[in-house]
Structure formats: C-alpha cells, structure tokens
Amino acid sequence: MSETQTPVEEMSFEQAMAELERAVDQLERGDVALDDSIALYERGAALKKRCEDELKRAEEKVAAITLDASGTPTGTQPLDAG
C-alpha cells in the first residue's frame, strides 16, 4: 500500500482527497491483498469523512459572510449566531 501515515484528522482537504483518489485507484485495480484492501478501505472511509467535514466547514464560512447594500463583503457572522 502507498498510503501516507499522516493522521487523517491532521490532513488538509487537498491531502485527504489526493490520498483518497490513490486508495480508490488501488482498490479498483484489485492488486492489493485482502487484508491490505480492508485496511485501505477503512482509511478511505476516514479520508472521505475528512473531505466531507472540510467541505461543510468551508460552506459554513461562506454562508456566514455578510454583504452590504452594494454587495460588498462586510465581515462574517459567528457560525453559531441566530
């Protein structure tokens, strides 16, 4: 297996997505032993969740940006406001 040993929770979105793509490629080729395939699938599931969490966090940040009457960003609202 060519996966990194970086803890998934410490990865950026880009790092997690790149490793997830490599894992999917390996699994699709089918040239990984069964035990390694299981471990790769488990890591892939964690990588997928990391990507989803990072996308949600980014979406919440974008949604929190407020605009003035002319459409200019004026700042952000706290995510837990209102």
C-alpha distance (Angstrom), angle and dihedral (degrees) to the residues before:
residue distance angle dihedral
M1 . . .
S2 3.81 . .
E3 3.78 99.0 .
T4 3.76 119.4 133.0
Q5 3.77 122.5 -114.8
T6 3.82 93.4 -132.3
P7 3.80 109.7 126.1
V8 3.80 107.9 -106.2
E9 3.82 92.7 -129.9
E10 3.83 89.8 59.6
M11 3.81 95.2 51.9
S12 3.77 125.6 104.1
F13 3.79 117.9 -126.0
E14 3.80 90.0 -102.5
Q15 3.80 93.9 50.7
A16 3.81 92.7 47.8
M17 3.80 92.7 47.0
A18 3.82 93.0 49.3
E19 3.80 92.4 49.9
L20 3.80 91.3 45.0
E21 3.81 89.8 53.6
R22 3.81 90.3 51.1
A23 3.81 91.2 49.2
V24 3.80 92.6 50.1
D25 3.80 90.0 48.7
Q26 3.82 91.7 52.0
L27 3.79 92.5 47.1
E28 3.80 92.3 47.8
R29 3.82 91.7 50.9
G30 3.80 89.3 53.4
D31 3.77 94.0 -146.7
V32 3.81 95.0 124.5
A33 3.80 123.7 97.3
L34 3.81 116.1 -107.6
D35 3.82 96.0 -107.1
D36 3.81 90.6 46.7
S37 3.80 90.1 47.6
I38 3.79 90.7 55.2
A39 3.81 91.8 49.3
L40 3.80 90.6 46.0
Y41 3.81 91.3 49.8
E42 3.83 91.1 50.0
R43 3.81 91.7 49.8
G44 3.80 89.2 45.7
A45 3.79 90.5 54.7
A46 3.82 90.2 51.9
L47 3.81 90.6 47.5
K48 3.81 90.8 50.5
K49 3.79 90.8 52.0
R50 3.83 90.6 48.5
C51 3.80 90.4 53.1
E52 3.80 92.0 47.7
D53 3.83 91.4 48.7
E54 3.81 92.4 49.2
L55 3.81 91.7 48.4
K56 3.80 90.7 50.2
R57 3.80 91.1 49.2
A58 3.81 90.9 50.6
E59 3.80 91.4 47.0
E60 3.80 90.9 52.1
K61 3.82 90.6 50.7
V62 3.80 91.6 51.1
A63 3.80 91.4 46.9
A64 3.82 90.1 51.9
I65 3.82 94.2 58.3
T66 3.79 110.0 107.1
L67 3.80 124.5 -150.0
D68 3.80 129.4 -150.0
A69 3.83 123.5 -135.1
S70 3.82 91.8 -80.1
G71 3.80 92.6 50.8
T72 3.80 95.5 -105.2
P73 3.83 116.2 142.5
T74 3.80 108.7 -109.6
G75 3.78 99.8 -176.7
T76 3.72 138.0 -72.0
Q77 3.74 134.8 -68.8
P78 3.81 119.5 -131.3
L79 3.80 107.6 -95.3
D80 3.80 91.2 -123.9
A81 3.82 95.0 50.1
G82 3.77 120.0 120.9
